Amino acid sequence: MTIIAIIGPKGSNTWQAAHSYNPDADILTYPHHGALEQAFLAGEADIMILPVYNTHMGGVLRSFQIMERMKKSYWCDNIVQPINLSLGSLDTTSALRIMMGTSQVMRQSEEYLTQHYPHAALLTVTDLDQAITEVIAAKRTDHGIIEAEGLLQENKLALREREVAPHNKTRYAVISHEPAKRSGYDATSIITEPLKDRVGMLFDTLGEFTKRGINILDMRAETDARTQELQIFIEAEGHCDDQIIKETLSAIGNQVIQEADSIKVLGSFPRVDMRVKRIKTFGFIGTGSMSVWFAKKLEHEGYETMLSGRSSTLRPEEMIPLVDVVCICVPISYTAATIEQYGHLLQDGQALILLAGEAENTLDTAMNHTSQGVELMLVHNLWGPAAATMKDKNASVVRTGRSGKLCSEFESFLYKHGAAIYHDSPQKHDLLMGVGQKLPTTISVALALALADNDIQMDDIPSHATLTSLYSILAMARVHNQNARTYAEIMSTKGEGRKIVRSFAENMLKITDMAENEKIVDLCELIDQSSTFLTPEFLAASMKQSLAVDETLGKLMK
């Protein structure tokens, strides 16, 4: 039989948490942290449960101090327990002069006590069992006890008020003698040894996680008032056996802190999610690399995913009834036809998220081929499957009048992973994609044709160009070094983006004619007019970016 060690008597919230974790376990109760720690180290229990966070009082520092000291223990799991505190006493009529409870319970009930018993003395006890026994024996009718309702009833106390600290939850750490294996949805908790503080220590430590795209779930730093030594606690996504976590901790220890044995891994465990998740399963129509990329990221967040398409055993019509959200992620030219084929199969209460690069035609088609009760949103991620993370990468989100809670949850997923989200109308999206994608791609293809028409040798270009004039050459090379279908699809999109390419072509002919007729004054006037339209702020920022790119290119070309 599993033996669990806790602080607090039978019926307390901690006891209830232990019982819910393993109803068949033998639960040993101890009056204080010291006795609990000694019993666990002596092998009297298989598991120790410690409160680590409460929604009313924050982190429980004492628990982290215990875990830090224990060399052969592992934080392996968590329990999130609703804390329902009630007020009891010997009767329901006597005036209460003294309010009694453990230190944690008294802190959680502070608002209630201030409002309802502002003049009562507050008595914090370590051994609540013993304190209640003494109250009963001495018939102290002026004492109120705050604890779980079950414990009050266990001691036959009269119930005065329920739920004295609403919206109250406690997270408990499950401590074992053995580390936890990967679950696929893990977090790792670390704590540093007391460190000599220096400027940027905390910033640099967090930066090692950020630059690798690792999300930090919890962080706190404590500075000892006497020694001024800094201690950092971090909980981050991932398992301690994951290579990326190993690399991060190694970099922090060797490059940031630069002290041997400065980091203790408290343990890895299945991730605790305090958010309300309405989505359980995502289903993808389209089995390409971008669908696979998103599916892996979503699985890392604890969602189930299914992929279906022309090459998969699972057919889209079989998958759609099994999922909460359907994501269509196919080439642009196939998106509308895919919606027409499968949109009518979605039921009210599901969501359709279109991972597509064209908005107006795509959303019109979706509106016409899905019922009013189906949520609908378009997301255009401006990165490809080679990207390691979404951090600082642009995502255009086009919400509709039918974008609801499920769509918002997917948007929150993008936000959490650092995507820069821009909300567009369908028309604005397509027009700006004309500027950002359709036009540059069209120019790149046309430029390559011009080089071929004039038999320009690639080796001659760098010697006859400034670094800035190489930008268009670099963009051209990028387009021609990747999947041609992708860029052909971009150039062929419908909607407002076509206006940009047409406008550019017309102006290109106009400027070419002026230049060939040597109308230099007229060309100067055109440039000045455009400079005014582009604004000094935009030009200054762009010049700064150009200089930074020039500096990088200069180093690469040496």
C-alpha positions as CSV (number, residue, x, y, z in Angstrom):
1,M,0.0,0.0,0.0
2,T,1.2,3.5,-0.8
3,I,1.9,5.7,2.2
4,I,1.4,9.5,1.9
5,A,2.7,12.0,4.4
6,I,1.1,15.4,4.9
7,I,0.8,18.3,7.4
8,G,-2.6,18.6,9.0
9,P,-5.2,16.4,10.6
10,K,-7.7,14.1,8.9
11,G,-10.4,16.0,7.0
12,S,-8.2,19.0,6.4
13,N,-7.9,20.4,2.8
14,T,-4.4,18.8,2.5
15,W,-5.8,15.5,3.7
16,Q,-8.6,15.7,1.1
17,A,-6.0,16.5,-1.6
18,A,-4.0,13.4,-0.6
19,H,-7.1,11.3,-0.6
20,S,-8.2,12.5,-4.0
21,Y,-4.8,11.7,-5.4
22,N,-4.8,8.1,-4.1
23,P,-8.0,7.0,-2.3
24,D,-6.4,3.7,-1.4
25,A,-3.3,5.2,0.2
26,D,-2.5,5.2,3.9
27,I,-2.3,8.9,4.9
28,L,0.1,9.8,7.7
29,T,-0.5,13.3,9.3
30,Y,2.2,15.4,10.9
31,P,1.8,18.6,12.9
32,H,4.5,20.7,11.2
33,H,7.1,20.9,8.4
34,G,10.0,19.6,10.4
35,A,8.3,16.4,11.4
36,L,7.0,15.8,7.9
37,E,10.5,16.3,6.3
38,Q,12.1,14.0,8.8
39,A,9.5,11.3,8.3
40,F,9.9,11.3,4.5
41,L,13.7,11.3,4.6
42,A,13.5,8.3,7.0
43,G,11.5,6.4,4.5
44,E,8.3,6.3,6.5
45,A,6.3,7.4,3.5
46,D,6.4,6.8,-0.2
47,I,5.0,10.2,-1.1
48,M,5.1,13.6,0.6
49,I,2.5,16.3,-0.3
50,L,3.4,20.0,0.1
51,P,1.3,23.1,-0.7
52,V,3.3,25.3,-3.2
53,Y,0.8,27.9,-4.5
54,N,-2.5,29.3,-3.4
55,T,-4.7,31.7,-5.3
56,H,-5.2,34.0,-2.3
57,M,-1.7,34.0,-0.8
58,G,0.7,33.1,-3.7
59,G,3.7,30.9,-3.4
60,V,4.5,28.9,-0.2
61,L,8.2,29.7,0.3
62,R,8.6,27.1,3.1
63,S,7.7,24.2,0.8
64,F,10.4,25.3,-1.7
65,Q,13.0,25.5,1.0
66,I,12.2,21.9,2.1
67,M,12.5,20.6,-1.5
68,E,15.8,22.5,-2.0
69,R,17.3,20.8,1.1
70,M,16.2,17.3,0.2
71,K,18.9,15.8,-2.1
72,K,17.1,12.6,-3.1
73,S,13.6,13.6,-3.6
74,Y,11.7,14.5,-6.8
75,W,8.7,16.7,-7.5
76,C,6.8,14.2,-9.7
77,D,3.2,15.3,-9.9
78,N,0.7,18.0,-8.8
79,I,-2.8,18.2,-7.2
80,V,-5.0,21.3,-7.8
81,Q,-7.5,21.3,-5.0
82,P,-10.4,23.7,-4.5
83,I,-10.2,25.0,-1.0
84,N,-13.6,25.4,0.7
85,L,-13.0,27.0,4.0
86,S,-15.8,27.3,6.6
87,L,-16.2,28.8,10.0
88,G,-17.2,26.7,12.9
89,S,-17.5,27.0,16.7
90,L,-19.0,25.2,19.7
91,D,-22.4,26.9,19.0
92,T,-24.0,29.4,16.6
93,T,-25.1,32.1,19.0
94,S,-22.0,33.1,21.1
95,A,-20.0,36.1,20.1
96,L,-16.6,35.2,18.7
97,R,-13.6,37.0,20.2
98,I,-10.8,34.8,18.9
99,M,-10.5,33.3,15.4
100,M,-8.2,30.3,15.1
101,G,-6.6,28.4,12.2
102,T,-3.3,27.4,10.6
103,S,-1.1,30.3,9.3
104,Q,-2.0,29.5,5.7
105,V,-5.7,29.3,6.3
106,M,-5.6,32.6,8.3
107,R,-3.9,34.3,5.4
108,Q,-6.4,32.9,2.9
109,S,-9.2,34.2,5.0
110,E,-7.8,37.6,5.7
111,E,-10.4,39.5,3.6
112,Y,-13.3,37.7,5.3
113,L,-11.9,38.3,8.8
114,T,-11.2,42.0,8.2
115,Q,-14.8,42.5,6.9
116,H,-16.8,40.4,9.4
117,Y,-14.6,40.1,12.5
118,P,-12.4,43.2,12.5
119,H,-12.0,43.3,16.3
120,A,-11.4,39.6,16.9
121,A,-8.0,38.4,17.9
122,L,-6.3,36.1,15.4
123,L,-4.7,33.0,16.8
124,T,-2.4,31.0,14.5
125,V,-1.8,27.4,15.5
126,T,0.6,24.7,14.3
127,D,-1.2,21.6,15.5
128,L,-4.8,22.3,14.7
129,D,-6.0,18.9,16.0
130,Q,-4.6,19.6,19.4
131,A,-6.0,23.2,19.4
132,I,-9.5,22.0,18.6
133,T,-9.3,19.4,21.3
134,E,-8.4,22.1,23.8
135,V,-11.2,24.4,22.7
136,I,-13.8,21.6,23.1
137,A,-12.4,20.5,26.4
138,A,-12.4,24.0,27.9
139,K,-15.8,24.8,26.3
140,R,-14.4,28.0,24.7
141,T,-17.6,29.2,23.0
142,D,-15.9,32.5,22.0
143,H,-13.4,30.7,19.7
144,G,-14.1,30.4,16.0
145,I,-12.2,27.8,13.9
146,I,-11.6,28.2,10.2
147,E,-10.9,25.0,8.2
148,A,-12.5,22.5,5.8
149,E,-16.1,21.8,6.5
150,G,-15.3,18.1,6.8
151,L,-12.9,18.6,9.6
152,L,-15.3,20.9,11.4
153,Q,-18.0,18.2,11.2
154,E,-15.5,15.5,12.2
155,N,-15.1,17.4,15.4
156,K,-18.9,18.0,15.8
157,L,-18.5,21.8,15.6
158,A,-21.4,24.0,14.7
159,L,-21.2,25.4,11.1
160,R,-21.5,29.2,11.1
161,E,-20.6,30.1,7.5
162,R,-19.5,28.3,4.4
163,E,-17.0,29.5,1.7
164,V,-15.4,32.3,3.7
165,A,-12.6,32.5,1.1
166,P,-14.3,32.2,-2.4
167,H,-12.4,31.3,-5.6
168,N,-9.7,29.6,-3.5
169,K,-7.5,26.9,-4.9
170,T,-4.3,25.4,-3.7
171,R,-1.7,23.6,-5.8
172,Y,0.1,20.8,-4.0
173,A,3.4,19.3,-5.1
174,V,3.7,15.5,-5.0
175,I,7.2,14.6,-3.8
176,S,8.5,11.1,-4.4
177,H,11.8,9.1,-4.0
178,E,11.8,8.5,-7.8
179,P,11.7,10.9,-10.7
180,A,8.7,11.0,-13.1
181,K,9.0,9.8,-16.6
182,R,7.9,11.9,-19.6
183,S,4.2,12.3,-20.1
184,G,4.5,14.4,-23.3
185,Y,3.0,17.4,-21.6
186,D,5.5,18.2,-18.9
187,A,7.0,21.0,-16.9
188,T,10.3,21.2,-15.1
189,S,10.9,23.1,-11.8
190,I,14.4,24.4,-10.9
191,I,15.8,26.4,-8.1
192,T,19.2,28.0,-7.9
193,E,21.6,28.0,-4.9
194,P,21.9,31.4,-3.2
195,L,23.8,33.5,-5.7
196,K,26.0,36.6,-5.6
197,D,23.7,39.1,-7.2
198,R,24.9,41.1,-10.2
199,V,23.3,43.4,-12.7
200,G,21.3,41.4,-15.3
201,M,21.5,38.0,-13.5
202,L,17.8,37.5,-13.6
203,F,17.3,39.0,-17.1
204,D,20.1,36.8,-18.5
205,T,18.7,33.7,-16.9
206,L,15.3,34.2,-18.3
207,G,16.8,35.1,-21.7
208,E,18.2,31.6,-22.0
209,F,14.7,30.2,-21.9
210,T,13.2,32.9,-24.2
211,K,15.7,32.6,-27.0
212,R,15.1,28.9,-27.2
213,G,11.3,29.4,-27.3
214,I,10.7,27.8,-23.9
215,N,7.7,29.1,-22.1
216,I,8.1,30.0,-18.4
217,L,5.1,29.0,-16.4
218,D,6.2,30.5,-13.0
219,M,9.1,32.5,-11.7
220,R,10.0,34.2,-8.5
221,A,13.3,35.6,-7.1
222,E,14.1,36.1,-3.4
223,T,17.0,38.2,-2.1
224,D,18.3,37.5,1.4
225,A,18.1,40.8,3.4
226,R,21.4,40.0,5.3
227,T,23.7,38.4,2.7
228,Q,22.0,40.0,-0.4
229,E,22.3,36.6,-2.1
230,L,19.8,36.0,-4.9
231,Q,17.8,32.8,-5.2
232,I,15.7,32.1,-8.4
233,F,12.9,29.7,-8.8
234,I,11.6,28.9,-12.3
235,E,9.0,26.5,-13.7
236,A,9.3,26.0,-17.5
237,E,7.6,23.9,-20.1
238,G,9.4,20.6,-21.0
239,H,10.9,17.6,-19.3
240,C,14.4,17.7,-17.7
241,D,15.5,14.9,-20.0
242,D,14.6,17.0,-23.1
243,Q,17.7,18.0,-24.9
244,I,16.6,21.7,-25.2
245,I,16.0,21.8,-21.4
246,K,19.5,20.3,-20.8
247,E,21.1,22.9,-23.1
248,T,19.3,25.7,-21.3
249,L,20.2,24.7,-17.8
250,S,23.8,24.1,-18.9
251,A,24.0,27.6,-20.5
252,I,22.6,29.2,-17.3
253,G,25.0,27.4,-15.0
254,N,28.1,27.7,-17.1
255,Q,27.6,31.1,-18.9
256,V,25.2,33.1,-16.8
257,I,25.7,32.1,-13.2
258,Q,29.3,30.7,-13.7
259,E,29.2,28.8,-10.5
260,A,29.5,25.0,-10.1
261,D,26.4,23.1,-9.0
262,S,24.4,26.3,-8.9
263,I,21.1,24.8,-10.2
264,K,19.0,22.1,-8.5
265,V,16.3,20.4,-10.6
266,L,13.4,19.9,-8.2
267,G,11.7,17.6,-10.7
268,S,9.7,17.2,-13.9
269,F,6.0,16.4,-13.9
270,P,2.8,16.5,-16.0
271,R,2.1,20.2,-16.6
272,V,-0.5,21.9,-14.4
273,D,-3.0,24.0,-16.4
274,M,-5.1,26.4,-14.3
275,R,-6.8,27.7,-17.5
276,V,-10.2,26.4,-18.5
277,K,-9.8,24.6,-21.8
278,R,-12.8,24.2,-24.0
279,I,-11.0,22.4,-26.8
280,K,-10.0,18.8,-26.4
281,T,-9.2,17.8,-30.0
282,F,-8.0,19.6,-33.2
283,G,-8.5,17.9,-36.6
284,F,-6.5,18.9,-39.6
285,I,-7.6,18.6,-43.2
286,G,-4.2,18.6,-45.0
287,T,-1.3,16.5,-44.0
288,G,1.5,18.8,-45.3
289,S,4.4,20.0,-43.3
290,M,2.6,23.1,-41.9
291,S,-0.2,20.9,-40.6
292,V,2.3,18.6,-38.9
293,W,4.1,21.6,-37.4
294,F,0.9,23.0,-35.8
295,A,-0.2,19.6,-34.7
296,K,3.1,19.1,-32.8
297,K,2.8,22.5,-31.1
298,L,-0.8,21.8,-30.1
299,E,0.1,18.3,-28.7
300,H,2.8,20.0,-26.6
301,E,0.0,22.1,-25.1
302,G,-1.9,19.0,-24.1
303,Y,-4.4,18.9,-27.0
304,E,-5.2,15.8,-29.0
305,T,-4.7,16.1,-32.8
306,M,-5.8,14.2,-35.9
307,L,-4.5,14.6,-39.4
308,S,-6.5,13.7,-42.5
309,G,-6.1,14.2,-46.2
310,R,-5.7,12.6,-49.6
311,S,-2.7,10.5,-48.5
312,S,-4.0,9.5,-45.0
313,T,-5.9,6.5,-43.9
314,L,-8.2,8.7,-41.8
315,R,-10.6,10.5,-44.1
316,P,-11.8,14.1,-43.4
317,E,-15.4,13.0,-43.3
318,E,-14.6,10.4,-40.6
319,M,-12.5,12.8,-38.6
320,I,-14.8,15.9,-38.5
321,P,-17.4,14.4,-36.1
322,L,-14.6,13.4,-33.6
323,V,-13.0,16.8,-33.1
324,D,-13.9,20.2,-31.6
325,V,-12.0,22.3,-34.1
326,V,-11.3,21.6,-37.8
327,C,-8.3,23.3,-39.3
328,I,-8.0,23.4,-43.1
329,C,-4.4,23.8,-44.1
330,V,-4.0,23.1,-47.8
331,P,-2.5,25.0,-50.7
332,I,-4.2,28.3,-51.4
333,S,-5.7,27.2,-54.7
334,Y,-7.3,24.2,-53.1
335,T,-8.7,25.9,-50.0
336,A,-12.1,27.1,-51.3
337,A,-12.8,23.7,-52.9
338,T,-11.9,21.9,-49.7
339,I,-14.3,24.1,-47.7
340,E,-17.0,23.4,-50.3
341,Q,-16.4,19.7,-50.0
342,Y,-16.3,19.4,-46.2
343,G,-17.8,22.5,-44.6
344,H,-21.4,21.2,-44.5
345,L,-20.2,18.3,-42.3
346,L,-19.4,20.6,-39.3
347,Q,-22.0,20.8,-36.6
348,D,-23.1,23.7,-34.5
349,G,-20.7,24.0,-31.5
350,Q,-17.6,23.1,-33.6
351,A,-15.1,25.6,-35.0
352,L,-13.5,26.0,-38.4
353,I,-10.1,27.6,-38.4
354,L,-8.7,28.4,-41.9
355,L,-4.9,28.4,-42.0
356,A,-4.7,30.2,-45.3
357,G,-3.0,33.1,-47.1
358,E,-6.1,34.5,-48.8
359,A,-8.9,35.9,-46.7
360,E,-11.8,37.5,-48.6
361,N,-12.7,34.6,-51.0
362,T,-11.8,32.0,-48.5
363,L,-14.1,33.4,-45.7
364,D,-17.0,34.1,-48.1
365,T,-16.8,30.4,-49.2
366,A,-16.7,29.3,-45.5
367,M,-19.7,31.5,-44.6
368,N,-21.7,29.9,-47.4
369,H,-20.8,26.3,-46.7
370,T,-21.1,26.1,-42.9
371,S,-24.0,26.6,-40.6
372,Q,-24.5,29.7,-38.4
373,G,-23.6,27.7,-35.2
374,V,-20.1,26.9,-36.5
375,E,-17.4,29.3,-35.2
376,L,-15.2,30.7,-38.0
377,M,-11.8,32.4,-38.1
378,L,-8.9,32.7,-40.5
379,V,-5.3,32.7,-39.4
380,H,-2.4,33.5,-41.8
381,N,0.9,32.5,-40.2
382,L,3.8,34.4,-41.8
383,W,6.3,31.6,-41.1
384,G,7.0,28.2,-42.5
385,P,7.5,24.7,-41.1
386,A,11.3,25.3,-40.8
387,A,10.6,27.8,-38.0
388,A,11.6,26.5,-34.5
389,T,9.1,28.8,-32.7
390,M,6.4,31.4,-33.3
391,K,8.1,34.0,-31.1
392,D,8.1,37.4,-32.7
393,K,6.8,36.1,-35.9
394,N,3.8,37.8,-37.5
395,A,0.3,36.2,-37.6
396,S,-2.7,37.9,-39.3
397,V,-5.9,36.9,-37.6
398,V,-9.2,37.7,-39.4
399,R,-12.1,37.2,-37.0
400,T,-15.7,37.1,-38.1
401,G,-19.1,37.6,-36.5
402,R,-19.0,33.9,-35.8
403,S,-15.6,33.8,-34.0
404,G,-16.3,32.6,-30.5
405,K,-14.7,30.9,-27.5
406,L,-13.0,28.1,-29.4
407,C,-11.5,30.6,-31.9
408,S,-10.3,32.8,-29.0
409,E,-8.6,29.7,-27.4
410,F,-6.6,29.1,-30.5
411,E,-5.7,32.8,-30.7
412,S,-4.5,32.6,-27.1
413,F,-2.4,29.6,-28.1
414,L,-0.6,31.8,-30.7
415,Y,-0.2,34.6,-28.2
416,K,1.2,32.4,-25.6
417,H,3.9,31.2,-27.9
418,G,5.0,34.8,-28.7
419,A,3.4,35.3,-32.1
420,A,2.9,39.0,-33.0
421,I,-0.9,39.0,-33.8
422,Y,-2.5,41.6,-36.1
423,H,-6.3,41.7,-36.5
424,D,-7.4,42.5,-40.0
425,S,-10.5,42.7,-42.1
426,P,-10.5,40.3,-45.1
427,Q,-9.9,43.2,-47.5
428,K,-7.1,44.7,-45.4
429,H,-5.4,41.3,-45.1
430,D,-5.4,40.6,-48.8
431,L,-4.3,44.2,-49.7
432,L,-1.4,44.0,-47.2
433,M,-0.5,40.5,-48.4
434,G,-0.2,42.1,-51.8
435,V,2.4,44.4,-50.4
436,G,4.2,41.9,-48.2
437,Q,4.0,38.7,-50.3
438,K,2.5,38.9,-53.7
439,L,4.4,41.9,-55.0
440,P,7.9,40.9,-53.7
441,T,7.4,37.4,-55.1
442,T,6.3,38.8,-58.5
443,I,9.3,41.1,-58.5
444,S,11.7,38.2,-57.6
445,V,10.4,36.0,-60.5
446,A,10.5,38.9,-62.9
447,L,14.0,39.8,-61.8
448,A,15.3,36.3,-62.4
449,L,13.8,36.3,-65.9
450,A,15.5,39.7,-66.6
451,L,18.8,38.3,-65.5
452,A,18.4,35.4,-67.8
453,D,17.2,37.5,-70.7
454,N,20.4,39.6,-70.5
455,D,22.8,36.7,-69.7
456,I,23.9,38.3,-66.4
457,Q,26.4,36.0,-64.6
458,M,25.7,35.6,-60.9
459,D,29.4,35.9,-59.9
460,D,29.4,39.5,-61.4
461,I,26.5,40.8,-59.3
462,P,28.2,41.4,-55.9
463,S,31.2,43.3,-57.4
464,H,28.8,45.8,-59.1
465,A,26.3,46.4,-56.3
466,T,26.0,48.2,-53.0
467,L,24.9,46.1,-50.0
468,T,21.5,47.7,-50.1
469,S,21.0,47.0,-53.8
470,L,21.6,43.3,-53.0
471,Y,18.3,43.1,-51.0
472,S,16.3,42.3,-54.1
473,I,18.9,39.8,-55.3
474,L,18.7,38.0,-51.9
475,A,14.9,38.0,-52.0
476,M,15.0,36.6,-55.6
477,A,17.4,33.8,-54.5
478,R,15.2,32.9,-51.5
479,V,12.2,32.5,-53.7
480,H,14.0,30.3,-56.2
481,N,15.6,28.1,-53.5
482,Q,12.4,26.9,-52.1
483,N,9.1,25.2,-53.1
484,A,8.1,26.7,-56.4
485,R,4.4,25.8,-55.8
486,T,4.3,27.9,-52.7
487,Y,5.3,31.0,-54.5
488,A,3.2,30.3,-57.5
489,E,0.2,30.0,-55.1
490,I,1.1,33.4,-53.5
491,M,1.3,35.1,-56.9
492,S,-2.1,33.6,-57.9
493,T,-4.1,34.7,-54.9
494,K,-7.3,36.5,-55.5
495,G,-8.7,39.6,-53.7
496,E,-7.3,43.1,-53.0
497,G,-3.7,42.0,-53.4
498,R,-4.0,42.0,-57.1
499,K,-4.5,45.7,-57.1
500,I,-1.0,46.3,-55.6
501,V,0.7,44.3,-58.4
502,R,-1.3,46.0,-61.1
503,S,-0.6,49.4,-59.6
504,F,3.1,48.6,-59.3
505,A,3.3,47.5,-63.0
506,E,1.5,50.6,-64.2
507,N,3.8,52.9,-62.2
508,M,6.9,50.9,-63.3
509,L,6.0,51.6,-66.9
510,K,5.4,55.3,-66.1
511,I,8.7,55.7,-64.3
512,T,10.6,53.8,-67.0
513,D,9.2,56.1,-69.7
514,M,10.2,59.2,-67.7
515,A,13.7,57.9,-67.1
516,E,14.2,56.9,-70.7
517,N,13.2,60.5,-71.7
518,E,15.6,61.9,-69.1
519,K,12.9,63.8,-67.1
520,I,15.1,64.1,-64.1
521,V,13.2,67.1,-62.5
522,D,9.9,65.2,-62.8
523,L,11.5,62.1,-61.3
524,C,12.9,64.2,-58.3
525,E,9.4,65.5,-57.7
526,L,8.0,62.0,-57.7
527,I,10.6,60.9,-55.1
528,D,9.9,63.9,-52.9
529,Q,6.1,63.3,-53.1
530,S,6.6,59.6,-52.1
531,S,9.0,60.6,-49.3
532,T,6.2,62.8,-47.8
533,F,3.7,60.0,-48.1
534,L,6.0,57.5,-46.5
535,T,6.5,59.8,-43.5
536,P,9.9,60.8,-41.9
537,E,9.3,58.3,-39.0
538,F,8.9,55.3,-41.3
539,L,12.0,56.4,-43.4
540,A,14.2,56.8,-40.3
541,A,13.2,53.4,-38.9
542,S,13.7,51.7,-42.3
543,M,17.1,53.4,-42.7
544,K,18.1,52.1,-39.2
545,Q,17.1,48.5,-40.2
546,S,18.9,48.8,-43.5
547,L,22.1,49.8,-41.8
548,A,21.8,46.8,-39.5
549,V,21.3,44.5,-42.5
550,D,24.2,46.1,-44.3
551,E,26.4,45.5,-41.2
552,T,25.4,41.8,-41.2
553,L,25.9,41.4,-44.9
554,G,29.2,43.0,-44.8
555,K,30.4,40.5,-42.1
556,L,29.1,37.5,-44.1
557,M,30.8,38.7,-47.4
558,K,34.2,39.1,-45.9
